[in-house]
Amino acid sequence: MKSTVTLTFDGPKDLVTPAAMDAEAALRVALAFVETLKTIGAHEAADDVAPFSVAFTSVDKGSVSYGFAVVKSVPAWETTLAKTALYLETPDASPPSIANRVKGLAKAVQKLPPYVTTSATIGDHIVSISDLSKATSADVFFSTETFRAELLRTGGKSAKVMVQPSHEPTSFSLDTTREKAAVAGRALYRQADITATLRRRVDDLRVVGGDLDQIELLDEDADAVKAFDEWWSKAGTPWSDVDDIDNEIRRGRK
């Protein structure tokens, strides 16, 4: 994935040029956009501080566009790029700190002339910044799910835990209590069974956030067979008198 970001303003060729464009209005949007990037980075880093800074790299000739690049190349930047498009498209479903930044960006865009359209090229994705006011929470749904995940990070003034479920393409952060965050913090890079209320996009089911409800650390030294036997002793009681469970299932027994 490319590690650069470009913010572009399009419109009539005689009106949207470096000479004719309102510099104050354009720079206001650019500043709000950079602040949004850093807020998302801070959230994904789970410690309230973006693990990178954004550098101004270019103003392209013949158009009005600003190029940016990350100064400190760290893994969290890749996560930020992957999540930025999701947060921009569903701000009402984003964490409060990000939602507020996106709303500020939307207000800055609204002060541009009506004939100007704004977009951002974020890594390999192109996001319409002009459409921010149209994004609503109707684009997401909530679901309570239980899954196994690796604990990657924890912390922040507003407690959160970053996890990487085995069945999801990317990691994501979950808001939680300080007590649960402390439990996760003592077991980084270990596996845990997690129950969470997730916010997923309707179109591609990607997770855009959520709340961690329960966390149960896996005992790394536990005997897998013994653990299964203990589980079966509780869950398998209704089947204790069945000799051929597979056959019973095929016959429709529940």
C-alpha positions as CSV (number, residue, x, y, z in Angstrom):
1,M,0.0,0.0,0.0
2,K,1.3,3.5,-0.9
3,S,2.2,5.6,2.2
4,T,1.2,8.9,0.7
5,V,-2.0,10.9,0.8
6,T,-3.2,13.5,-1.7
7,L,-6.0,16.0,-1.2
8,T,-7.5,17.3,-4.4
9,F,-9.9,20.1,-5.3
10,D,-11.7,19.8,-8.7
11,G,-14.0,22.1,-10.6
12,P,-14.2,24.4,-13.6
13,K,-10.7,24.8,-15.1
14,D,-10.8,28.6,-15.0
15,L,-12.0,28.8,-11.4
16,V,-10.1,25.9,-9.7
17,T,-6.5,26.9,-10.2
18,P,-3.6,27.8,-7.9
19,A,-4.1,31.4,-8.9
20,A,-7.9,31.6,-8.6
21,M,-8.6,29.3,-5.7
22,D,-9.3,30.8,-2.3
23,A,-6.1,29.8,-0.5
24,E,-7.5,30.3,3.0
25,A,-10.5,28.1,2.4
26,A,-8.4,25.4,0.7
27,L,-5.7,25.4,3.5
28,R,-8.5,25.3,6.1
29,V,-9.7,22.0,4.6
30,A,-6.1,20.7,4.3
31,L,-5.5,21.4,8.0
32,A,-8.7,19.8,9.1
33,F,-7.9,16.8,7.0
34,V,-4.4,16.4,8.5
35,E,-5.9,16.7,12.0
36,T,-8.4,14.0,11.2
37,L,-5.6,11.7,10.0
38,K,-3.6,12.2,13.2
39,T,-6.7,11.7,15.4
40,I,-7.4,8.4,13.6
41,G,-3.8,7.4,14.1
42,A,-4.0,8.2,17.8
43,H,-7.1,6.1,18.2
44,E,-5.6,3.1,16.3
45,A,-2.4,3.4,18.4
46,A,-4.5,3.0,21.5
47,D,-2.4,5.5,23.5
48,D,-4.0,8.8,22.4
49,V,-0.9,9.9,20.5
50,A,-0.4,9.4,16.7
51,P,2.8,7.4,16.3
52,F,3.7,9.5,13.3
53,S,3.7,13.1,12.0
54,V,2.4,14.2,8.6
55,A,4.7,16.2,6.4
56,F,3.7,18.6,3.6
57,T,5.4,17.4,0.4
58,S,4.0,19.2,-2.7
59,V,1.5,21.4,-4.4
60,D,0.9,19.9,-7.9
61,K,1.2,22.3,-10.8
62,G,-1.8,22.9,-13.0
63,S,-4.3,21.9,-10.4
64,V,-5.1,22.5,-6.7
65,S,-3.9,19.5,-4.8
66,Y,-1.8,19.0,-1.7
67,G,0.5,16.0,-1.2
68,F,1.3,14.6,2.3
69,A,3.6,11.9,3.5
70,V,4.2,10.3,6.9
71,V,7.5,11.3,8.5
72,K,7.9,8.3,10.7
73,S,7.1,5.0,8.9
74,V,5.6,2.7,11.4
75,P,3.1,-0.2,11.2
76,A,0.4,1.9,12.7
77,W,0.5,4.1,9.6
78,E,-0.7,1.2,7.5
79,T,-3.6,0.6,9.9
80,T,-4.5,4.3,9.8
81,L,-4.6,4.3,6.0
82,A,-6.8,1.2,5.9
83,K,-9.2,2.7,8.5
84,T,-9.3,6.3,7.4
85,A,-11.6,5.6,4.4
86,L,-14.0,3.6,6.7
87,Y,-14.2,6.4,9.3
88,L,-14.7,9.1,6.7
89,E,-17.5,7.2,5.1
90,T,-19.4,6.4,8.3
91,P,-18.5,9.3,10.8
92,D,-21.6,8.9,12.9
93,A,-20.5,5.3,13.7
94,S,-17.0,6.3,14.5
95,P,-15.5,6.9,18.0
96,P,-16.5,10.3,19.3
97,S,-13.0,11.9,18.9
98,I,-12.9,10.8,15.3
99,A,-16.5,11.8,14.6
100,N,-15.8,15.3,15.9
101,R,-12.8,15.7,13.7
102,V,-14.7,14.5,10.6
103,K,-17.5,16.9,11.4
104,G,-14.9,19.7,11.6
105,L,-13.6,18.6,8.2
106,A,-17.1,18.6,6.7
107,K,-17.7,22.2,8.0
108,A,-14.4,23.3,6.4
109,V,-15.5,21.7,3.1
110,Q,-18.8,23.5,3.2
111,K,-17.1,26.9,3.2
112,L,-15.6,26.1,-0.3
113,P,-17.4,27.5,-3.3
114,P,-20.3,25.3,-4.5
115,Y,-18.6,24.4,-7.7
116,V,-15.6,22.8,-5.9
117,T,-15.5,19.1,-5.3
118,T,-12.9,17.6,-2.9
119,S,-11.5,14.1,-2.8
120,A,-8.6,12.4,-1.0
121,T,-6.4,9.6,-2.4
122,I,-5.5,7.6,0.7
123,G,-3.0,4.8,-0.1
124,D,-4.9,2.9,-2.8
125,H,-8.3,4.3,-2.0
126,I,-10.1,7.4,-3.3
127,V,-12.6,9.0,-0.9
128,S,-15.0,11.8,-1.6
129,I,-14.5,14.5,1.0
130,S,-17.4,16.5,-0.5
131,D,-19.8,13.8,0.4
132,L,-19.0,13.8,4.2
133,S,-22.3,15.6,5.0
134,K,-24.2,12.7,3.4
135,A,-22.6,9.9,5.5
136,T,-24.9,8.7,8.2
137,S,-25.0,5.9,10.8
138,A,-27.6,4.2,8.5
139,D,-24.5,2.8,6.6
140,V,-23.6,0.6,9.6
141,F,-25.3,-2.0,11.8
142,F,-24.5,-3.3,15.3
143,S,-24.0,-6.9,16.2
144,T,-22.9,-8.7,19.4
145,E,-20.2,-11.3,18.6
146,T,-17.9,-13.7,20.3
147,F,-14.6,-14.5,18.7
148,R,-11.0,-15.4,19.4
149,A,-8.3,-12.7,18.8
150,E,-4.8,-11.7,19.5
151,L,-4.4,-8.7,21.9
152,L,-2.2,-6.1,20.2
153,R,-2.3,-2.9,22.2
154,T,-4.1,-1.3,25.1
155,G,-4.2,2.0,26.9
156,G,-5.2,5.6,26.4
157,K,-7.1,8.2,28.5
158,S,-10.2,6.6,27.0
159,A,-9.6,2.9,27.6
160,K,-9.4,0.8,24.5
161,V,-8.0,-2.5,23.3
162,M,-6.7,-3.2,19.8
163,V,-7.3,-6.8,18.7
164,Q,-6.7,-9.0,15.6
165,P,-9.3,-11.7,15.2
166,S,-8.3,-14.7,13.1
167,H,-11.3,-14.3,10.8
168,E,-11.0,-10.5,10.1
169,P,-8.7,-9.0,7.5
170,T,-7.5,-6.1,9.7
171,S,-7.1,-5.3,13.3
172,F,-9.4,-2.8,15.1
173,S,-9.8,-1.0,18.4
174,L,-12.6,-1.6,20.9
175,D,-13.7,0.9,23.6
176,T,-13.8,-0.7,27.0
177,T,-13.4,-0.1,30.8
178,R,-10.1,0.6,32.4
179,E,-10.4,-2.7,34.3
180,K,-10.8,-4.8,31.1
181,A,-8.0,-2.8,29.4
182,A,-5.7,-3.6,32.3
183,V,-6.5,-7.3,32.0
184,A,-5.6,-7.1,28.3
185,G,-2.5,-5.1,29.0
186,R,-1.0,-7.9,31.1
187,A,-1.5,-10.3,28.2
188,L,-0.3,-8.6,25.0
189,Y,0.3,-10.8,22.0
190,R,-1.7,-13.6,23.7
191,Q,-5.0,-15.1,22.5
192,A,-8.3,-14.3,24.2
193,D,-11.9,-15.1,23.8
194,I,-13.8,-11.8,23.4
195,T,-17.4,-10.8,23.4
196,A,-18.0,-7.4,21.8
197,T,-20.7,-5.2,20.3
198,L,-19.3,-4.4,16.9
199,R,-20.2,-1.7,14.4
200,R,-20.0,-3.1,10.8
201,R,-20.5,-1.4,7.5
202,V,-23.5,-2.7,5.6
203,D,-21.8,-2.9,2.2
204,D,-18.7,-4.9,3.0
205,L,-19.2,-6.0,6.6
206,R,-15.9,-4.3,7.7
207,V,-15.6,-3.5,11.4
208,V,-15.4,0.3,12.0
209,G,-15.4,0.2,15.8
210,G,-17.1,-1.3,18.8
211,D,-17.2,-2.0,22.6
212,L,-15.5,-4.8,24.4
213,D,-18.0,-6.4,26.7
214,Q,-16.2,-9.5,28.0
215,I,-12.6,-10.8,27.8
216,E,-11.3,-14.2,28.8
217,L,-7.6,-15.0,28.5
218,L,-6.6,-18.4,27.2
219,D,-4.4,-20.5,29.4
220,E,-1.3,-21.0,27.2
221,D,-0.3,-24.1,29.3
222,A,-3.8,-25.7,29.3
223,D,-4.2,-29.2,27.9
224,A,-6.5,-28.9,24.8
225,V,-8.0,-32.3,25.3
226,K,-8.7,-31.6,29.0
227,A,-10.2,-28.3,28.1
228,F,-12.5,-30.0,25.6
229,D,-13.5,-32.6,28.1
230,E,-14.4,-29.9,30.6
231,W,-16.5,-28.1,28.0
232,W,-18.2,-31.3,26.9
233,S,-19.1,-32.2,30.5
234,K,-21.3,-29.1,30.5
235,A,-22.5,-28.7,26.9
236,G,-22.8,-32.3,26.1
237,T,-25.2,-33.4,28.9
238,P,-28.3,-33.8,26.6
239,W,-26.2,-36.2,24.4
240,S,-24.8,-38.4,27.2
241,D,-27.2,-41.3,26.3
242,V,-26.5,-41.2,22.6
243,D,-24.1,-43.7,21.1
244,D,-23.8,-42.3,17.6
245,I,-24.0,-38.5,17.8
246,D,-23.3,-37.9,14.1
247,N,-26.2,-40.2,13.1
248,E,-28.5,-38.4,15.5
249,I,-27.6,-35.0,14.0
250,R,-28.2,-36.3,10.5
251,R,-31.7,-37.4,11.7
252,G,-32.4,-33.9,12.8
253,R,-32.0,-34.1,16.6
254,K,-31.2,-30.8,18.3
